[in-house]
């Protein structure tokens, strides 16, 4: 069976076959990947929900609250880092000028 197909694919028939493959292969590839994309190539819960996504504040109060929240988180991270350094290194916690003037209080 296969040898009879190979015997007929000589000369011009081979060129017609190759030309057909050159044309049909990319078309078939595009058809396969271009149809039914929603079912085949989706990742569930890829995009965050509206509640979990970042919301940009526009009002003055919202901006002020956001700045306060970021400053609070930064202070908490700095305090955690300092306590971790103290716990691991056994050294003394050094205060910055801002802390001496403006008042970060360390918890005992």
Secondary structure, 3 states (H helix, E strand, C coil): CHHHHHHHCCCHHHHHHHHHHHHHHHHHHHHHHHCCHHHHCCCCCCCCCCCCCCCCCCCHHHHHHHHHHHHHHHHHHHHHHHHHHHHHHCCCCCCCHHHHHHHCCCCC
